[in-house]
Amino acid sequence: MNELQFKERRSGRERRARPTSPFTLQSLVGSRGHYRRKEDARRFFYVDVYSKSSAALLLSTMALSIADAFLTLWLVGKNAGEVNPVMGFFLKMGPFQFILVKWFMTAFGLVVLLILKNHYVWQGRVKIVAVLFIVPLIYLVLVSYEVFMVLNL
């Protein structure tokens, strides 16, 4: 066999035609942490590996969400009201249901934000990863306000 002859090993199917789903086992052991090409910076792309800062943001947001849930239960026990009508509905069902639904809703929203963190919103002006940084700050303000209310009741 001379140098110019070679065996075609490609299947003919373009593997990059559509992105890998973030809900696969590949996403747990993947190697893509960011985009590879400069032109991909403004396109939708998913990563397989998430940074430690993303994990820290998610964990801190979840902790603040659970703190918010328990502070809300304490304040409602002292005749305060729940402002959010959706959570008010679950609060009427009981404290366990309230905390469980709050946890699942927050966790689901954070996972969606994490998966879409490289996408842009508001006509391409804001990257969703910025929202991942803002959410724990909002929760921090809310929990601080609730702690202030607890201390002054």
Sequence and secondary structure as in RCSB ss.txt:
>XXXX:A:sequence
MNELQFKERRSGRERRARPTSPFTLQSLVGSRGHYRRKEDARRFFYVDVYSKSSAALLLSTMALSIADAFLTLWL
VGKNAGEVNPVMGFFLKMGPFQFILVKWFMTAFGLVVLLILKNHYVWQGRVKIVAVLFIVPLIYLVLVSYEVFMV
LNL
>XXXX:A:secstr
  TT       S  TTSS   TTSTHHHH    S SSGGGGGS    SS  HHHHHHHHHHHHHHHHHHHHHHHH
HHTT   S HHHHHHHHH HHHHHHHHHHHHHHHHHHHHHTTT EETTTTEEHHHHHHHHHHHHHHHHHHHHHHH
HT 
